Amino acid sequence: MEILNLDRLSKNYGKIQALNQVSFSVPKGSVFGILGPNGSGKTTLLGIIMDILKSSGGSFTLFDEVPTEKTRQRIGTLLETPNFYHYLSAVQNLKIVAAIKQKDESDIERVLEIVNLIQRKDSAFSTYSLGMKQRLAIAAALLGNPEVLVLDEPTNGLDPVGIAEIRALIMKLANEGKTIIMASHMLDEVEKVCTHVAILKYGQLITHGDVNEILVNEDVVEVSSNNLEQLKNLLIQFPGNVNVYLKENTVQVNFQPGSANLEEINKYCFERSVVLSHLQLKKKSLESKFLELTN
């Protein structure tokens, strides 16, 4: 079953095209990252799914059905900065959320246990760290035990400890069978927790699919000798390379992950009377890959 299926979804704000015929599907049980720089249309897309915004064109289904109020009740959401009463405790704040959402108060202890706040359940919200505040917001989204969580930039503004806490929580929820759809502009976050990804730029879908295929990290080998042009032409013939190009004072050779063999490269060059002055294996950063996809 597809949890979410978008078919040429579009959204205009006057002359501004926030989303331009975006189509992709979210498989059940996946952690699906919607990745893109600020202004790429991520929040607009989530707003349409949750009926906060109306689309200008296209359509989508939830749980293989035309969306209704009832189907959206199967989804827990965190779309904005947590908005709790600072002087109230976690339990008191969640009681208010439960009343608004018409969820049973008996679920509060369970969700506080999941987000590891049970020991601080009676502490005032104002005494919480940013990470704890975000975890309480996720607890609010978990009230009623929804099948799906929709999270907009869940680690935004957090320190490294808070980011690690939220990542661990997302992975824990995914392991329990939840489908999670999360928007993020952080490549590192998507790589660490997501199984699938869709990349947006200025409302356009650049690519989508399995995260290991989309954000694959190539091996990059840096090589130098006293004649770079000769070296480049030689390495173009080296078996298994993906790409060879000049960069500053080196020749860069790209390989599929795990396939670069420095000893073989050195031997290959030496046997052809080229002595290397520099030979180093590097990993291509996700940032480089992301910039390639979005530029």
C-alpha positions as CSV (number, residue, x, y, z in Angstrom):
1,M,0.0,0.0,0.0
2,E,1.1,3.5,-0.8
3,I,0.7,5.9,2.2
4,L,0.8,8.9,0.0
5,N,0.7,9.2,-3.8
6,L,1.2,12.6,-5.5
7,D,0.0,13.1,-9.1
8,R,1.3,16.3,-10.7
9,L,0.6,18.4,-7.6
10,S,1.0,22.1,-8.2
11,K,0.6,25.3,-6.1
12,N,0.8,28.9,-7.3
13,Y,1.0,32.1,-5.2
14,G,0.1,34.6,-7.9
15,K,3.0,34.4,-10.4
16,I,5.2,32.4,-8.0
17,Q,5.1,28.6,-8.7
18,A,5.7,27.0,-5.3
19,L,5.1,23.5,-6.6
20,N,5.2,22.5,-10.3
21,Q,3.6,19.1,-11.1
22,V,5.3,17.1,-8.4
23,S,4.7,13.3,-8.5
24,F,6.0,10.6,-6.2
25,S,4.8,7.9,-3.9
26,V,5.6,7.1,-0.2
27,P,5.7,3.4,0.6
28,K,4.2,2.1,3.8
29,G,6.8,1.6,6.5
30,S,9.3,4.0,5.0
31,V,11.1,7.0,6.4
32,F,10.6,9.4,3.5
33,G,12.7,12.6,3.4
34,I,11.5,15.6,1.4
35,L,14.8,17.3,0.9
36,G,15.6,20.7,-0.5
37,P,16.9,24.2,0.3
38,N,14.7,26.8,1.9
39,G,12.1,28.0,-0.5
40,S,12.0,24.7,-2.5
41,G,8.3,24.0,-1.7
42,K,8.7,21.4,1.1
43,T,6.4,23.1,3.7
44,T,3.9,24.0,1.0
45,L,3.7,20.3,0.0
46,L,3.1,19.2,3.6
47,G,0.5,21.9,4.1
48,I,-1.5,20.7,1.1
49,I,-1.3,17.1,2.3
50,M,-2.7,18.1,5.7
51,D,-5.4,20.4,4.2
52,I,-3.9,23.6,5.6
53,L,-3.4,24.8,2.0
54,K,-5.3,24.1,-1.2
55,S,-3.5,22.9,-4.3
56,S,-3.7,24.8,-7.7
57,G,-3.6,21.6,-9.7
58,G,-3.0,17.9,-9.6
59,S,-4.2,15.5,-7.0
60,F,-3.1,13.1,-4.3
61,T,-4.3,10.1,-2.3
62,L,-3.7,9.0,1.3
63,F,-3.8,5.3,2.2
64,D,-4.9,4.7,-1.5
65,E,-8.0,6.8,-0.9
66,V,-9.2,10.3,-1.7
67,P,-8.3,12.3,1.4
68,T,-11.0,13.0,4.0
69,E,-11.1,14.3,7.6
70,K,-11.2,10.7,8.7
71,T,-8.1,9.6,6.8
72,R,-6.1,12.5,8.1
73,Q,-6.9,11.4,11.7
74,R,-4.6,8.5,11.0
75,I,-1.7,11.0,10.7
76,G,0.2,12.8,13.5
77,T,1.7,16.1,12.5
78,L,4.4,18.5,13.6
79,L,4.3,21.3,11.1
80,E,5.2,24.3,13.1
81,T,7.4,25.4,16.1
82,P,6.0,23.7,19.3
83,N,3.3,25.9,20.8
84,F,2.9,24.9,24.5
85,Y,2.1,26.9,27.7
86,H,5.5,27.6,29.3
87,Y,4.2,27.5,32.9
88,L,2.4,24.2,32.5
89,S,3.9,20.7,32.8
90,A,4.2,18.2,30.0
91,V,1.2,16.3,31.2
92,Q,-0.9,19.4,31.5
93,N,0.0,20.6,28.0
94,L,-0.7,17.2,26.5
95,K,-4.1,17.2,28.2
96,I,-5.0,20.4,26.4
97,V,-3.7,18.9,23.1
98,A,-5.8,15.7,23.7
99,A,-8.9,17.8,24.3
100,I,-8.4,19.8,21.1
101,K,-7.6,16.6,19.0
102,Q,-10.4,14.7,20.8
103,K,-7.9,12.0,21.9
104,D,-8.0,10.0,25.1
105,E,-6.0,11.4,28.0
106,S,-5.1,7.8,29.0
107,D,-2.6,7.9,26.1
108,I,-0.5,10.6,27.6
109,E,1.7,8.4,29.8
110,R,2.4,6.1,26.8
111,V,3.6,8.9,24.5
112,L,5.7,10.5,27.2
113,E,7.4,7.1,27.7
114,I,8.1,6.8,23.9
115,V,9.8,10.2,23.7
116,N,11.7,9.6,27.0
117,L,10.1,12.4,29.0
118,I,8.3,10.3,31.6
119,Q,10.8,11.3,34.3
120,R,10.1,15.0,33.5
121,K,6.4,14.8,33.0
122,D,5.6,17.1,35.9
123,S,8.3,19.7,35.1
124,A,7.2,23.1,33.6
125,F,7.7,23.4,29.8
126,S,9.9,26.4,30.4
127,T,12.5,24.2,32.1
128,Y,12.9,22.0,29.1
129,S,15.9,22.1,26.7
130,L,15.1,22.7,23.0
131,G,15.5,19.0,22.3
132,M,13.0,18.1,25.1
133,K,10.5,20.7,23.7
134,Q,10.7,19.1,20.3
135,R,10.3,15.6,21.8
136,L,7.2,16.8,23.6
137,A,5.8,18.1,20.3
138,I,6.4,14.7,18.8
139,A,4.6,13.2,21.8
140,A,1.7,15.4,21.0
141,A,1.7,14.2,17.4
142,L,1.7,10.5,18.7
143,L,-1.5,10.9,20.7
144,G,-4.0,8.4,19.5
145,N,-1.3,6.2,18.0
146,P,-1.4,7.4,14.4
147,E,0.0,5.1,11.6
148,V,1.9,8.0,10.0
149,L,3.9,10.9,11.2
150,V,4.4,14.1,9.2
151,L,7.3,16.2,10.5
152,D,8.5,19.6,9.1
153,E,12.2,20.2,9.8
154,P,12.1,18.2,13.1
155,T,15.7,19.1,14.1
156,N,15.6,22.8,13.1
157,G,17.4,25.0,15.6
158,L,18.5,22.2,17.8
159,D,22.1,21.7,19.1
160,P,24.0,18.5,18.3
161,V,22.6,16.7,21.4
162,G,19.0,17.6,20.5
163,I,19.5,16.6,16.9
164,A,20.9,13.2,18.0
165,E,17.9,12.7,20.3
166,I,15.3,13.4,17.6
167,R,17.2,11.2,15.1
168,A,17.2,8.3,17.6
169,L,13.5,8.9,18.2
170,I,12.6,8.9,14.5
171,M,14.6,5.6,14.0
172,K,12.9,4.1,17.0
173,L,9.4,5.0,15.7
174,A,10.3,3.6,12.3
175,N,11.5,0.3,13.8
176,E,8.0,0.1,15.5
177,G,6.4,0.2,12.1
178,K,5.4,3.9,11.7
179,T,5.6,5.5,8.3
180,I,7.4,8.9,8.7
181,I,7.4,11.7,6.2
182,M,9.8,14.5,7.1
183,A,10.9,17.7,5.3
184,S,14.5,18.8,5.8
185,H,17.2,21.0,4.2
186,M,19.9,18.9,6.0
187,L,21.5,16.3,3.8
188,D,23.2,14.6,6.8
189,E,19.9,14.2,8.5
190,V,18.2,12.6,5.5
191,E,21.2,10.2,4.9
192,K,21.2,9.1,8.6
193,V,17.5,8.4,9.1
194,C,15.6,8.1,5.8
195,T,15.0,5.1,3.6
196,H,13.6,7.1,0.7
197,V,14.0,10.7,-0.5
198,A,12.5,13.2,-2.9
199,I,14.6,16.3,-3.8
200,L,12.9,19.6,-4.6
201,K,14.3,22.8,-6.0
202,Y,12.1,25.9,-6.6
203,G,9.0,23.7,-6.6
204,Q,10.4,21.2,-9.1
205,L,11.0,17.6,-8.3
206,I,14.7,16.9,-9.2
207,T,14.7,13.2,-8.3
208,H,13.2,10.6,-6.0
209,G,13.8,7.0,-4.9
210,D,15.7,4.9,-2.5
211,V,18.1,7.0,-0.5
212,N,21.1,4.7,-1.1
213,E,20.6,5.1,-4.8
214,I,19.9,8.8,-4.9
215,L,22.6,9.9,-2.4
216,V,25.2,7.3,-3.2
217,N,28.7,8.6,-2.2
218,E,31.3,7.9,-4.8
219,D,35.0,7.2,-4.0
220,V,37.1,10.1,-5.2
221,V,40.9,9.5,-5.7
222,E,43.2,12.6,-6.0
223,V,46.2,12.0,-8.1
224,S,49.2,14.2,-9.2
225,S,52.3,14.0,-11.3
226,N,54.5,16.5,-13.2
227,N,52.2,16.4,-16.2
228,L,48.6,16.6,-15.2
229,E,47.2,16.6,-18.8
230,Q,49.1,13.4,-19.6
231,L,48.0,11.8,-16.3
232,K,44.4,12.7,-16.9
233,N,44.4,11.1,-20.4
234,L,46.1,8.0,-18.9
235,L,43.6,7.6,-16.1
236,I,40.6,8.0,-18.5
237,Q,41.7,4.5,-19.7
238,F,41.9,3.1,-16.2
239,P,39.2,0.3,-15.8
240,G,36.3,1.0,-13.5
241,N,36.4,4.8,-13.3
242,V,33.2,6.8,-13.4
243,N,34.6,10.2,-14.2
244,V,38.0,11.8,-14.6
245,Y,38.6,15.6,-14.5
246,L,41.2,18.2,-13.5
247,K,40.7,20.1,-10.3
248,E,43.3,22.7,-9.1
249,N,46.7,20.9,-9.1
250,T,45.3,17.3,-9.1
251,V,43.5,14.9,-11.3
252,Q,40.3,13.6,-9.7
253,V,39.1,10.1,-10.5
254,N,35.6,9.0,-9.4
255,F,34.7,5.3,-8.7
256,Q,31.7,3.5,-7.4
257,P,31.7,3.3,-3.6
258,G,34.3,0.8,-2.3
259,S,35.8,0.1,-5.7
260,A,38.9,2.4,-5.7
261,N,42.2,0.5,-5.4
262,L,45.1,2.9,-4.8
263,E,47.7,0.2,-5.2
264,E,46.3,-0.8,-8.7
265,I,46.2,2.9,-9.7
266,N,49.9,3.4,-8.7
267,K,51.0,0.2,-10.5
268,Y,49.0,1.2,-13.6
269,C,50.7,4.6,-13.8
270,F,54.2,3.3,-13.0
271,E,54.0,0.6,-15.7
272,R,53.3,3.4,-18.2
273,S,56.3,5.5,-17.0
274,V,54.3,8.0,-15.0
275,V,55.5,8.6,-11.5
276,L,52.9,9.9,-9.1
277,S,53.7,12.6,-6.6
278,H,50.4,12.4,-4.9
279,L,47.8,9.7,-4.4
280,Q,44.9,10.0,-1.9
281,L,41.5,8.4,-1.5
282,K,38.6,10.8,-0.6
283,K,34.9,10.3,-0.2
284,K,32.6,12.5,-2.2
285,S,30.5,14.5,0.3
286,L,26.7,14.4,0.2
287,E,26.9,18.2,0.0
288,S,28.7,17.9,-3.4
289,K,26.1,15.4,-4.6
290,F,23.2,17.6,-3.5
291,L,24.7,20.6,-5.2
292,E,25.1,18.6,-8.4
293,L,21.5,17.6,-8.3
294,T,20.1,21.1,-7.5
295,N,22.4,23.3,-9.6
